[in-house]
Amino acid sequence: MIRKAILSRKIFIALGALFLCLPSRADAWGWWQHEIIAEIAEQNLSPSARKAITGILGSDTRLKDVSTWADQVRHLRPRSAPWHYINYPLELAEPDYDIRNTPEGNVVTAIETEIALLRDPDAGRTAREEALKFRHW
């Protein structure tokens, strides 16, 4: 009886250890990673950048408050899904930047597009606000 209890306990411990070693789901970026990056970015803003961002978002909104906006609207804007990542073949020693030129875009091309929109003096406030929300991280 004691042997069975010890054996059962050892099996239970071994199964528990095995369960802990199983790979977990890999989420590239969750809400808290976005917020951390936004906090770091906000701490390193130049005074002119801070003023520009305040002009777009308002004085009560911090970057971390809008850092997950793009993920929250992703299902409403399916066209923006590829703007969240870029795929490089694993066999490449270094990224091939020609790969980034895909018809649907990717995170690199989206950042370039949003930065250009933020710099455009003729862009409307709403367009600039969305550009900032999409790409401040």
The first five atom37 places (N, CA, C, CB, O) and aatype in JSON, in Angstrom:
{
  "aatype": [12, 9, 1, 11, 0, 9, 10, 15, 1, 11, 9, 13, 9, 0, 10, 7, 0, 10, 13, 10, 4, 10, 14, 15, 1, 0, 3, 0, 17, 7, 17, 17, 5, 8, 6, 9, 9, 0, 6, 9, 0, 6, 5, 2, 10, 15, 14, 15, 0, 1, 11, 0, 9, 16, 7, 9, 10, 7, 15, 3, 16, 1, 10, 11, 3, 19, 15, 16, 17, 0, 3, 5, 19, 1, 8, 10, 1, 14, 1, 15, 0, 14, 17, 8, 18, 9, 2, 18, 14, 10, 6, 10, 0, 6, 14, 3, 18, 3, 9, 1, 2, 16, 14, 6, 7, 2, 19, 19, 16, 0, 9, 6, 16, 6, 9, 0, 10, 10, 1, 3, 14, 3, 0, 7, 1, 16, 0, 1, 6, 6, 0, 10, 11, 13, 1, 8, 17],
  "atom_mask": [
    [1, 1, 1, 1, 1],
    [1, 1, 1, 1, 1],
    [1, 1, 1, 1, 1],
    [1, 1, 1, 1, 1],
    [1, 1, 1, 1, 1],
    [1, 1, 1, 1, 1],
    [1, 1, 1, 1, 1],
    [1, 1, 1, 1, 1],
    [1, 1, 1, 1, 1],
    [1, 1, 1, 1, 1],
    [1, 1, 1, 1, 1],
    [1, 1, 1, 1, 1],
    [1, 1, 1, 1, 1],
    [1, 1, 1, 1, 1],
    [1, 1, 1, 1, 1],
    [1, 1, 1, 0, 1],
    [1, 1, 1, 1, 1],
    [1, 1, 1, 1, 1],
    [1, 1, 1, 1, 1],
    [1, 1, 1, 1, 1],
    [1, 1, 1, 1, 1],
    [1, 1, 1, 1, 1],
    [1, 1, 1, 1, 1],
    [1, 1, 1, 1, 1],
    [1, 1, 1, 1, 1],
    [1, 1, 1, 1, 1],
    [1, 1, 1, 1, 1],
    [1, 1, 1, 1, 1],
    [1, 1, 1, 1, 1],
    [1, 1, 1, 0, 1],
    [1, 1, 1, 1, 1],
    [1, 1, 1, 1, 1],
    [1, 1, 1, 1, 1],
    [1, 1, 1, 1, 1],
    [1, 1, 1, 1, 1],
    [1, 1, 1, 1, 1],
    [1, 1, 1, 1, 1],
    [1, 1, 1, 1, 1],
    [1, 1, 1, 1, 1],
    [1, 1, 1, 1, 1],
    [1, 1, 1, 1, 1],
    [1, 1, 1, 1, 1],
    [1, 1, 1, 1, 1],
    [1, 1, 1, 1, 1],
    [1, 1, 1, 1, 1],
    [1, 1, 1, 1, 1],
    [1, 1, 1, 1, 1],
    [1, 1, 1, 1, 1],
    [1, 1, 1, 1, 1],
    [1, 1, 1, 1, 1],
    [1, 1, 1, 1, 1],
    [1, 1, 1, 1, 1],
    [1, 1, 1, 1, 1],
    [1, 1, 1, 1, 1],
    [1, 1, 1, 0, 1],
    [1, 1, 1, 1, 1],
    [1, 1, 1, 1, 1],
    [1, 1, 1, 0, 1],
    [1, 1, 1, 1, 1],
    [1, 1, 1, 1, 1],
    [1, 1, 1, 1, 1],
    [1, 1, 1, 1, 1],
    [1, 1, 1, 1, 1],
    [1, 1, 1, 1, 1],
    [1, 1, 1, 1, 1],
    [1, 1, 1, 1, 1],
    [1, 1, 1, 1, 1],
    [1, 1, 1, 1, 1],
    [1, 1, 1, 1, 1],
    [1, 1, 1, 1, 1],
    [1, 1, 1, 1, 1],
    [1, 1, 1, 1, 1],
    [1, 1, 1, 1, 1],
    [1, 1, 1, 1, 1],
    [1, 1, 1, 1, 1],
    [1, 1, 1, 1, 1],
    [1, 1, 1, 1, 1],
    [1, 1, 1, 1, 1],
    [1, 1, 1, 1, 1],
    [1, 1, 1, 1, 1],
    [1, 1, 1, 1, 1],
    [1, 1, 1, 1, 1],
    [1, 1, 1, 1, 1],
    [1, 1, 1, 1, 1],
    [1, 1, 1, 1, 1],
    [1, 1, 1, 1, 1],
    [1, 1, 1, 1, 1],
    [1, 1, 1, 1, 1],
    [1, 1, 1, 1, 1],
    [1, 1, 1, 1, 1],
    [1, 1, 1, 1, 1],
    [1, 1, 1, 1, 1],
    [1, 1, 1, 1, 1],
    [1, 1, 1, 1, 1],
    [1, 1, 1, 1, 1],
    [1, 1, 1, 1, 1],
    [1, 1, 1, 1, 1],
    [1, 1, 1, 1, 1],
    [1, 1, 1, 1, 1],
    [1, 1, 1, 1, 1],
    [1, 1, 1, 1, 1],
    [1, 1, 1, 1, 1],
    [1, 1, 1, 1, 1],
    [1, 1, 1, 1, 1],
    [1, 1, 1, 0, 1],
    [1, 1, 1, 1, 1],
    [1, 1, 1, 1, 1],
    [1, 1, 1, 1, 1],
    [1, 1, 1, 1, 1],
    [1, 1, 1, 1, 1],
    [1, 1, 1, 1, 1],
    [1, 1, 1, 1, 1],
    [1, 1, 1, 1, 1],
    [1, 1, 1, 1, 1],
    [1, 1, 1, 1, 1],
    [1, 1, 1, 1, 1],
    [1, 1, 1, 1, 1],
    [1, 1, 1, 1, 1],
    [1, 1, 1, 1, 1],
    [1, 1, 1, 1, 1],
    [1, 1, 1, 1, 1],
    [1, 1, 1, 1, 1],
    [1, 1, 1, 1, 1],
    [1, 1, 1, 0, 1],
    [1, 1, 1, 1, 1],
    [1, 1, 1, 1, 1],
    [1, 1, 1, 1, 1],
    [1, 1, 1, 1, 1],
    [1, 1, 1, 1, 1],
    [1, 1, 1, 1, 1],
    [1, 1, 1, 1, 1],
    [1, 1, 1, 1, 1],
    [1, 1, 1, 1, 1],
    [1, 1, 1, 1, 1],
    [1, 1, 1, 1, 1],
    [1, 1, 1, 1, 1],
    [1, 1, 1, 1, 1]
  ],
  "atom_positions": [
    [[0.81, -1.19, 0.0], [0.0, 0.0, 0.0], [0.86, 1.25, 0.0], [-0.93, 0.0, 1.19], [0.58, 2.2, -0.73]],
    [[1.9, 1.25, 0.82], [2.79, 2.4, 0.9], [3.54, 2.56, -0.41], [3.79, 2.24, 2.08], [3.74, 3.68, -0.89]],
    [[3.96, 1.41, -1.02], [4.66, 1.47, -2.3], [3.78, 2.09, -3.38], [5.1, 0.06, -2.73], [4.26, 2.89, -4.19]],
    [[2.48, 1.74, -3.41], [1.57, 2.3, -4.39], [1.43, 3.8, -4.19], [0.2, 1.62, -4.29], [1.41, 4.56, -5.16]],
    [[1.35, 4.24, -2.96], [1.21, 5.67, -2.67], [2.47, 6.42, -3.11], [0.96, 5.89, -1.16], [2.37, 7.5, -3.68]],
    [[3.65, 5.84, -2.84], [4.91, 6.48, -3.25], [5.0, 6.51, -4.77], [6.13, 5.73, -2.66], [5.4, 7.52, -5.35]],
    [[4.64, 5.39, -5.43], [4.66, 5.33, -6.89], [3.67, 6.33, -7.49], [4.33, 3.9, -7.38], [4.0, 7.02, -8.46]],
    [[2.5, 6.42, -6.94], [1.49, 7.38, -7.42], [2.0, 8.81, -7.25], [0.16, 7.19, -6.66], [1.81, 9.65, -8.13]],
    [[2.63, 9.07, -6.14], [3.16, 10.41, -5.87], [4.27, 10.75, -6.88], [3.7, 10.51, -4.42], [4.32, 11.86, -7.4]],
    [[5.16, 9.77, -7.14], [6.23, 10.0, -8.1], [5.67, 10.25, -9.5], [7.2, 8.81, -8.12], [6.16, 11.11, -10.23]],
    [[4.66, 9.49, -9.88], [4.03, 9.68, -11.19], [3.39, 11.07, -11.25], [2.96, 8.58, -11.47], [3.53, 11.77, -12.25]],
    [[2.7, 11.46, -10.2], [2.07, 12.77, -10.15], [3.11, 13.88, -10.29], [1.29, 12.94, -8.84], [2.9, 14.84, -11.03]],
    [[4.23, 13.77, -9.59], [5.3, 14.77, -9.66], [5.92, 14.78, -11.06], [6.4, 14.47, -8.6], [6.19, 15.85, -11.61]],
    [[6.14, 13.59, -11.64], [6.73, 13.52, -12.98], [5.79, 14.15, -14.01], [7.03, 12.06, -13.35], [6.24, 14.88, -14.89]],
    [[4.5, 13.86, -13.92], [3.54, 14.46, -14.85], [3.46, 15.98, -14.67], [2.16, 13.84, -14.65], [3.35, 16.72, -15.64]],
    [[3.52, 16.42, -13.42], [3.52, 17.87, -13.15], [4.74, 18.54, -13.75], [0.0, 0.0, 0.0], [4.64, 19.62, -14.34]],
    [[5.91, 17.91, -13.59], [7.14, 18.47, -14.16], [7.07, 18.49, -15.68], [8.37, 17.66, -13.7], [7.49, 19.46, -16.32]],
    [[6.53, 17.41, -16.26], [6.37, 17.36, -17.71], [5.44, 18.47, -18.2], [5.83, 15.98, -18.14], [5.72, 19.11, -19.21]],
    [[4.35, 18.68, -17.48], [3.41, 19.74, -17.84], [4.09, 21.11, -17.83], [2.21, 19.73, -16.89], [3.83, 21.94, -18.7]],
    [[4.94, 21.34, -16.85], [5.64, 22.63, -16.75], [6.65, 22.83, -17.87], [6.34, 22.75, -15.41], [6.99, 23.96, -18.22]],
    [[7.13, 21.72, -18.45], [8.12, 21.81, -19.53], [7.49, 21.96, -20.91], [8.99, 20.6, -19.51], [8.19, 22.24, -21.88]],
    [[6.19, 21.77, -21.01], [5.54, 21.9, -22.31], [5.61, 23.34, -22.78], [4.07, 21.41, -22.24], [5.51, 24.27, -21.97]],
    [[5.78, 23.54, -24.08], [5.84, 24.91, -24.58], [4.49, 25.6, -24.41], [6.27, 24.94, -26.05], [3.44, 24.99, -24.62]],
    [[4.55, 26.85, -24.04], [3.31, 27.61, -23.91], [3.06, 28.37, -25.21], [3.38, 28.59, -22.7], [3.94, 28.46, -26.07]],
    [[1.89, 28.89, -25.35], [1.54, 29.67, -26.53], [2.4, 30.92, -26.54], [0.03, 30.03, -26.54], [2.57, 31.58, -25.51]],
    [[2.94, 31.25, -27.68], [3.82, 32.41, -27.8], [3.04, 33.59, -28.35], [5.03, 32.09, -28.7], [2.68, 33.62, -29.53]],
    [[2.77, 34.56, -27.51], [2.19, 35.81, -27.96], [3.33, 36.78, -28.13], [1.1, 36.35, -26.96], [4.03, 37.11, -27.18]],
    [[3.51, 37.25, -29.36], [4.64, 38.13, -29.64], [4.57, 39.4, -28.79], [4.67, 38.49, -31.13], [5.54, 39.76, -28.13]],
    [[3.44, 40.08, -28.82], [3.27, 41.3, -28.04], [1.88, 41.28, -27.44], [3.49, 42.57, -28.91], [0.89, 41.15, -28.16]],
    [[1.81, 41.41, -26.15], [0.53, 41.56, -25.47], [0.36, 43.02, -25.06], [0.0, 0.0, 0.0], [1.21, 43.86, -25.36]],
    [[-0.74, 43.3, -24.39], [-1.02, 44.69, -24.01], [0.07, 45.27, -23.13], [-2.36, 44.79, -23.29], [0.43, 46.44, -23.28]],
    [[0.6, 44.48, -22.22], [1.58, 45.05, -21.29], [2.91, 45.35, -21.97], [1.81, 44.11, -20.12], [3.59, 46.3, -21.58]],
    [[3.29, 44.57, -22.99], [4.52, 44.89, -23.72], [4.36, 46.22, -24.46], [4.87, 43.75, -24.71], [5.28, 47.04, -24.49]],
    [[3.18, 46.43, -25.06], [2.92, 47.7, -25.73], [3.0, 48.86, -24.74], [1.55, 47.67, -26.43], [3.57, 49.91, -25.04]],
    [[2.42, 48.67, -23.58], [2.42, 49.75, -22.58], [3.83, 50.06, -22.08], [1.53, 49.37, -21.4], [4.16, 51.22, -21.88]],
    [[4.64, 49.05, -21.89], [6.03, 49.27, -21.45], [6.8, 50.07, -22.5], [6.73, 47.92, -21.17], [7.5, 51.02, -22.16]],
    [[6.69, 49.67, -23.75], [7.38, 50.39, -24.83], [6.87, 51.82, -24.91], [7.17, 49.66, -26.19], [7.65, 52.75, -25.11]],
    [[5.56, 52.0, -24.77], [4.99, 53.35, -24.81], [5.51, 54.21, -23.65], [3.46, 53.29, -24.76], [5.8, 55.39, -23.84]],
    [[5.64, 53.62, -22.48], [6.19, 54.35, -21.31], [7.63, 54.77, -21.59], [6.12, 53.48, -20.02], [8.01, 55.91, -21.32]],
    [[8.42, 53.86, -22.11], [9.83, 54.17, -22.43], [9.89, 55.27, -23.48], [10.58, 52.91, -22.92], [10.67, 56.21, -23.37]],
    [[9.07, 55.14, -24.52], [9.05, 56.15, -25.58], [8.67, 57.51, -25.01], [8.07, 55.75, -26.69], [9.29, 58.52, -25.34]],
    [[7.66, 57.54, -24.16], [7.19, 58.81, -23.6], [8.27, 59.47, -22.73], [5.92, 58.59, -22.76], [8.42, 60.69, -22.73]],
    [[9.01, 58.66, -22.01], [10.08, 59.21, -21.16], [11.22, 59.8, -21.98], [10.62, 58.13, -20.23], [11.98, 60.62, -21.48]],
    [[11.34, 59.38, -23.22], [12.45, 59.82, -24.07], [12.04, 60.81, -25.16], [13.11, 58.64, -24.71], [12.81, 61.07, -26.08]],
    [[10.85, 61.35, -25.06], [10.4, 62.32, -26.05], [11.13, 63.65, -25.9], [8.89, 62.54, -25.93], [11.42, 64.09, -24.79]],
    [[11.43, 64.25, -27.02], [11.96, 65.61, -26.98], [10.79, 66.54, -26.66], [12.66, 66.01, -28.35], [9.64, 66.16, -26.86]],
    [[11.06, 67.74, -26.17], [9.97, 68.68, -25.88], [9.1, 68.96, -27.1], [10.54, 69.98, -25.36], [7.88, 69.07, -26.97]],
    [[9.7, 69.07, -28.29], [8.89, 69.35, -29.48], [8.03, 68.14, -29.85], [9.8, 69.73, -30.67], [6.89, 68.31, -30.28]],
    [[8.55, 66.93, -29.69], [7.76, 65.72, -29.97], [6.61, 65.61, -28.97], [8.64, 64.45, -29.93], [5.49, 65.26, -29.35]],
    [[6.88, 65.89, -27.71], [5.84, 65.84, -26.67], [4.72, 66.83, -27.01], [6.43, 66.16, -25.27], [3.54, 66.51, -26.87]],
    [[5.11, 68.03, -27.45], [4.13, 69.05, -27.81], [3.29, 68.6, -29.01], [4.83, 70.39, -28.12], [2.08, 68.79, -29.03]],
    [[3.94, 68.0, -30.0], [3.23, 67.52, -31.19], [2.24, 66.41, -30.82], [4.22, 67.03, -32.25], [1.11, 66.4, -31.3]],
    [[2.67, 65.48, -29.97], [1.8, 64.37, -29.57], [0.63, 64.89, -28.75], [2.6, 63.33, -28.76], [-0.5, 64.44, -28.92]],
    [[0.89, 65.83, -27.87], [-0.19, 66.43, -27.09], [-1.19, 67.13, -28.0], [0.37, 67.43, -26.06], [-2.4, 67.09, -27.77]],
    [[-0.68, 67.77, -29.05], [-1.56, 68.42, -30.01], [-2.44, 67.44, -30.76], [0.0, 0.0, 0.0], [-3.54, 67.79, -31.18]],
    [[-1.97, 66.22, -30.94], [-2.74, 65.2, -31.66], [-3.68, 64.45, -30.72], [-1.8, 64.22, -32.36], [-4.85, 64.26, -31.03]],
    [[-3.16, 64.02, -29.58], [-3.95, 63.17, -28.68], [-4.69, 63.95, -27.6], [-3.05, 62.16, -28.02], [-5.65, 63.44, -27.02]],
    [[-4.26, 65.16, -27.33], [-4.84, 65.91, -26.22], [-3.95, 65.79, -25.0], [0.0, 0.0, 0.0], [-3.12, 64.89, -24.91]],
    [[-4.12, 66.7, -24.07], [-3.22, 66.75, -22.92], [-3.48, 65.66, -21.89], [-3.33, 68.09, -22.25], [-2.61, 65.37, -21.07]],
    [[-4.65, 65.05, -21.91], [-4.98, 64.03, -20.91], [-4.65, 62.61, -21.35], [-6.44, 64.12, -20.57], [-4.77, 61.68, -20.55]],
    [[-4.22, 62.42, -22.59], [-3.95, 61.08, -23.11], [-2.46, 60.83, -23.17], [-4.58, 60.89, -24.5], [-1.71, 61.61, -23.75]],
    [[-2.05, 59.73, -22.55], [-0.65, 59.33, -22.59], [-0.48, 58.26, -23.65], [-0.18, 58.8, -21.2], [-1.45, 57.62, -24.06]],
    [[0.74, 58.06, -24.11], [1.0, 57.06, -25.14], [0.56, 55.67, -24.71], [2.49, 57.04, -25.5], [0.03, 54.91, -25.52]],
    [[0.76, 55.33, -23.45], [0.37, 53.99, -23.0], [-1.14, 53.79, -23.1], [0.84, 53.75, -21.57], [-1.61, 52.66, -23.23]],
    [[-1.9, 54.89, -23.02], [-3.36, 54.8, -23.12], [-3.81, 54.36, -24.51], [-3.98, 56.13, -22.77], [-4.89, 53.78, -24.65]],
    [[-3.02, 54.64, -25.52], [-3.4, 54.28, -26.89], [-2.48, 53.21, -27.47], [-3.36, 55.52, -27.79], [-2.57, 52.9, -28.66]],
    [[-1.62, 52.63, -26.65], [-0.61, 51.7, -27.16], [-1.18, 50.4, -27.7], [0.36, 51.38, -26.07], [-0.52, 49.73, -28.49]],
    [[-2.38, 50.02, -27.31], [-2.97, 48.77, -27.8], [-4.11, 49.02, -28.79], [-3.48, 47.94, -26.63], [-4.8, 48.09, -29.2]],
    [[-4.3, 50.26, -29.17], [-5.4, 50.63, -30.07], [-5.36, 49.82, -31.36], [-5.35, 52.12, -30.39], [-6.4, 49.3, -31.78]],
    [[-4.21, 49.69, -31.99], [-4.11, 48.97, -33.27], [-4.55, 47.52, -33.12], [-2.67, 49.03, -33.81], [-5.18, 46.97, -34.02]],
    [[-4.23, 46.89, -31.99], [-4.67, 45.51, -31.77], [-6.17, 45.46, -31.49], [-3.89, 44.89, -30.6], [-6.84, 44.5, -31.88]],
    [[-6.69, 46.47, -30.83], [-8.12, 46.49, -30.51], [-8.98, 46.67, -31.76], [-8.42, 47.6, -29.52], [-10.1, 46.16, -31.81]],
    [[-8.5, 47.38, -32.76], [-9.29, 47.61, -33.98], [-8.9, 46.66, -35.11], [-9.13, 49.05, -34.45], [-9.44, 46.76, -36.21]],
    [[-7.98, 45.78, -34.85], [-7.48, 44.87, -35.91], [-8.6, 44.07, -36.55], [-6.44, 43.92, -35.34], [-8.62, 43.91, -37.77]],
    [[-9.53, 43.57, -35.76], [-10.64, 42.77, -36.31], [-11.61, 43.63, -37.12], [-11.39, 42.05, -35.18], [-12.32, 43.12, -37.99]],
    [[-11.66, 44.92, -36.84], [-12.51, 45.83, -37.6], [-11.84, 46.3, -38.89], [-12.88, 47.04, -36.75], [-12.51, 46.76, -39.82]],
    [[-10.54, 46.16, -38.94], [-9.75, 46.58, -40.09], [-8.85, 45.43, -40.55], [-8.9, 47.83, -39.75], [-7.64, 45.47, -40.34]],
    [[-9.44, 44.42, -41.16], [-8.65, 43.24, -41.55], [-7.48, 43.58, -42.47], [-9.54, 42.24, -42.24], [-6.48, 42.87, -42.48]],
    [[-7.61, 44.64, -43.23], [-6.53, 45.05, -44.13], [-5.26, 45.42, -43.34], [-6.99, 46.25, -44.99], [-4.16, 45.38, -43.89]],
    [[-5.42, 45.77, -42.06], [-4.26, 46.17, -41.26], [-3.55, 44.99, -40.6], [-4.7, 47.14, -40.19], [-2.5, 45.18, -39.99]],
    [[-4.09, 43.78, -40.71], [-3.47, 42.62, -40.04], [-2.0, 42.44, -40.39], [-4.22, 41.36, -40.42], [-1.2, 42.24, -39.47]],
    [[-1.58, 42.51, -41.67], [-0.16, 42.33, -41.98], [0.72, 43.47, -41.47], [0.02, 42.2, -43.46], [1.95, 43.35, -41.48]],
    [[0.13, 44.56, -41.03], [0.91, 45.7, -40.54], [1.48, 45.44, -39.14], [0.05, 46.96, -40.52], [2.21, 46.27, -38.61]],
    [[1.15, 44.3, -38.56], [1.58, 43.99, -37.2], [2.84, 43.12, -37.15], [0.47, 43.3, -36.47], [3.34, 42.83, -36.06]],
    [[3.35, 42.7, -38.29], [4.49, 41.78, -38.3], [5.22, 41.86, -39.64], [4.02, 40.32, -38.03], [4.78, 42.52, -40.58]],
    [[6.34, 41.17, -39.7], [7.06, 40.96, -40.96], [7.66, 39.56, -40.91], [8.19, 42.06, -41.19], [8.15, 39.13, -39.87]],
    [[7.61, 38.86, -42.01], [8.15, 37.51, -42.09], [9.44, 37.51, -42.89], [7.12, 36.54, -42.72], [9.49, 37.99, -44.02]],
    [[10.48, 36.96, -42.3], [11.75, 36.76, -42.99], [12.03, 35.26, -42.97], [12.92, 37.57, -42.32], [11.82, 34.61, -41.95]],
    [[12.5, 34.69, -44.08], [12.87, 33.27, -44.07], [13.97, 33.01, -43.03], [13.34, 32.82, -45.48], [14.91, 33.8, -42.91]],
    [[13.84, 31.94, -42.3], [14.8, 31.62, -41.24], [16.2, 31.37, -41.76], [14.33, 30.4, -40.48], [17.17, 31.58, -41.04]],
    [[16.31, 30.93, -43.02], [17.64, 30.6, -43.55], [18.48, 31.83, -43.87], [17.5, 29.77, -44.78], [19.67, 31.7, -44.14]],
    [[17.89, 33.02, -43.84], [18.66, 34.24, -44.13], [19.55, 34.59, -42.94], [17.72, 35.41, -44.46], [19.1, 34.6, -41.8]],
    [[20.81, 34.88, -43.22], [21.72, 35.31, -42.15], [21.36, 36.71, -41.67], [23.19, 35.27, -42.65], [21.45, 37.02, -40.48]],
    [[20.94, 37.55, -42.61], [20.5, 38.91, -42.29], [19.19, 39.17, -43.01], [21.58, 39.97, -42.69], [18.94, 38.58, -44.06]],
    [[18.35, 40.04, -42.47], [17.08, 40.33, -43.14], [17.29, 40.88, -44.55], [16.27, 41.32, -42.32], [18.17, 41.71, -44.78]],
    [[16.5, 40.41, -45.46], [16.49, 40.91, -46.83], [15.39, 41.95, -46.92], [16.28, 39.74, -47.89], [14.21, 41.61, -46.93]],
    [[15.77, 43.22, -46.99], [14.78, 44.28, -46.93], [13.92, 44.37, -48.18], [15.46, 45.58, -46.69], [12.93, 45.11, -48.18]],
    [[14.27, 43.66, -49.24], [13.4, 43.62, -50.42], [12.15, 42.78, -50.14], [14.16, 43.05, -51.63], [11.13, 42.97, -50.79]],
    [[12.23, 41.87, -49.17], [11.09, 41.03, -48.82], [9.96, 41.89, -48.25], [11.51, 39.95, -47.8], [8.79, 41.52, -48.36]],
    [[10.3, 43.01, -47.66], [9.28, 43.84, -47.02], [8.31, 44.45, -48.0], [9.93, 44.93, -46.22], [7.23, 44.9, -47.6]],
    [[8.64, 44.49, -49.28], [7.77, 45.1, -50.28], [6.73, 44.09, -50.76], [8.59, 45.63, -51.47], [6.84, 43.55, -51.85]],
    [[5.74, 43.86, -49.93], [4.65, 42.96, -50.28], [3.41, 43.8, -50.57], [4.37, 41.94, -49.14], [3.28, 44.89, -50.02]],
    [[2.5, 43.32, -51.41], [1.32, 44.12, -51.76], [0.47, 44.52, -50.57], [0.48, 43.35, -52.73], [-0.1, 45.62, -50.55]],
    [[0.37, 43.65, -49.57], [-0.48, 43.95, -48.41], [0.25, 44.77, -47.34], [-0.99, 42.66, -47.8], [-0.37, 45.24, -46.39]],
    [[1.56, 44.93, -47.5], [2.35, 45.68, -46.52], [2.76, 44.82, -45.35], [0.0, 0.0, 0.0], [2.41, 43.64, -45.28]],
    [[3.5, 45.42, -44.42], [3.94, 44.75, -43.2], [4.31, 45.83, -42.19], [5.15, 43.78, -43.48], [4.08, 47.01, -42.45]],
    [[4.86, 45.46, -41.08], [5.12, 46.43, -40.03], [6.12, 47.5, -40.48], [5.65, 45.72, -38.79], [5.98, 48.66, -40.09]],
    [[7.09, 47.14, -41.28], [8.1, 48.12, -41.72], [7.47, 49.14, -42.65], [9.27, 47.42, -42.42], [7.63, 50.35, -42.46]],
    [[6.75, 48.66, -43.66], [6.13, 49.58, -44.61], [5.03, 50.4, -43.94], [5.55, 48.82, -45.8], [4.83, 51.57, -44.29]],
    [[4.32, 49.81, -42.99], [3.27, 50.55, -42.27], [3.88, 51.68, -41.45], [2.47, 49.59, -41.36], [3.34, 52.78, -41.43]],
    [[4.99, 51.42, -40.78], [5.65, 52.47, -39.99], [6.09, 53.6, -40.91], [6.86, 51.9, -39.2], [5.9, 54.77, -40.59]],
    [[6.67, 53.25, -42.05], [7.11, 54.28, -42.99], [5.92, 55.11, -43.48], [7.83, 53.64, -44.19], [6.02, 56.33, -43.57]],
    [[4.81, 54.45, -43.78], [3.61, 55.15, -44.25], [3.05, 56.07, -43.18], [2.55, 54.14, -44.69], [2.69, 57.21, -43.46]],
    [[2.96, 55.57, -41.95], [2.39, 56.37, -40.87], [3.28, 57.55, -40.51], [2.16, 55.5, -39.62], [2.78, 58.63, -40.19]],
    [[4.59, 57.37, -40.55], [5.51, 58.48, -40.28], [5.34, 59.57, -41.35], [6.98, 57.98, -40.24], [5.32, 60.76, -41.04]],
    [[5.23, 59.15, -42.6], [5.01, 60.12, -43.68], [3.71, 60.88, -43.46], [5.0, 59.42, -45.05], [3.65, 62.09, -43.71]],
    [[2.68, 60.19, -43.01], [1.4, 60.84, -42.76], [1.52, 61.82, -41.6], [0.31, 59.79, -42.47], [0.95, 62.91, -41.65]],
    [[2.24, 61.45, -40.56], [2.44, 62.35, -39.42], [3.2, 63.61, -39.82], [3.18, 61.63, -38.28], [2.99, 64.68, -39.26]],
    [[4.09, 63.47, -40.78], [4.88, 64.62, -41.23], [4.15, 65.49, -42.25], [6.18, 64.13, -41.83], [4.58, 66.61, -42.54]],
    [[3.05, 64.99, -42.78], [2.31, 65.71, -43.82], [1.5, 66.85, -43.19], [1.37, 64.74, -44.59], [0.56, 66.59, -42.44]],
    [[1.86, 68.11, -43.47], [1.14, 69.23, -42.86], [-0.32, 69.34, -43.35], [1.87, 70.52, -43.16], [-1.13, 70.0, -42.7]],
    [[-0.64, 68.7, -44.47], [-2.0, 68.76, -45.0], [-2.9, 67.64, -44.48], [-1.95, 68.72, -46.5], [-4.1, 67.63, -44.75]],
    [[-2.32, 66.69, -43.74], [-3.12, 65.58, -43.21], [-4.04, 66.1, -42.11], [-2.2, 64.44, -42.66], [-3.64, 66.95, -41.31]],
    [[-5.23, 65.6, -42.08], [-6.19, 66.01, -41.06], [-5.84, 65.47, -39.69], [0.0, 0.0, 0.0], [-5.04, 64.55, -39.56]],
    [[-6.45, 66.04, -38.66], [-6.16, 65.64, -37.28], [-6.51, 64.17, -37.04], [-6.93, 66.53, -36.3], [-5.75, 63.46, -36.39]],
    [[-7.65, 63.71, -37.56], [-8.06, 62.31, -37.36], [-7.07, 61.35, -38.01], [-9.46, 62.07, -37.93], [-6.7, 60.34, -37.41]],
    [[-6.64, 61.66, -39.22], [-5.67, 60.8, -39.91], [-4.35, 60.78, -39.15], [-5.43, 61.3, -41.36], [-3.72, 59.72, -39.04]],
    [[-3.93, 61.91, -38.63], [-2.67, 61.97, -37.88], [-2.8, 61.23, -36.54], [-2.25, 63.43, -37.63], [-1.86, 60.58, -36.09]],
    [[-3.97, 61.33, -35.92], [-4.19, 60.63, -34.66], [-4.12, 59.12, -34.87], [-5.55, 61.02, -34.05], [-3.48, 58.42, -34.09]],
    [[-4.77, 58.62, -35.93], [-4.7, 57.19, -36.21], [-3.27, 56.76, -36.55], [-5.64, 56.83, -37.37], [-2.83, 55.7, -36.12]],
    [[-2.57, 57.58, -37.3], [-1.17, 57.25, -37.64], [-0.33, 57.13, -36.38], [-0.57, 58.32, -38.59], [0.5, 56.23, -36.26]],
    [[-0.54, 58.04, -35.44], [0.2, 58.0, -34.18], [-0.2, 56.77, -33.36], [-0.05, 59.28, -33.37], [0.67, 56.11, -32.78]],
    [[-1.46, 56.46, -33.31], [-1.92, 55.29, -32.56], [-1.41, 53.99, -33.18], [-3.46, 55.27, -32.5], [-1.08, 53.05, -32.46]],
    [[-1.35, 53.95, -34.49], [-0.85, 52.74, -35.14], [0.62, 52.55, -34.91], [-1.13, 52.79, -36.64], [1.07, 51.42, -34.75]],
    [[1.4, 53.6, -34.87], [2.83, 53.42, -34.95], [3.67, 54.08, -33.88], [3.27, 53.89, -36.21], [4.88, 54.19, -34.09]],
    [[3.15, 54.52, -32.79], [4.05, 55.16, -31.82], [4.93, 54.14, -31.11], [3.24, 55.94, -30.79], [5.94, 54.53, -30.53]],
    [[4.59, 52.88, -31.13], [5.4, 51.89, -30.44], [6.47, 51.37, -31.33], [4.55, 50.74, -29.94], [7.26, 50.52, -30.92]]
  ]
}
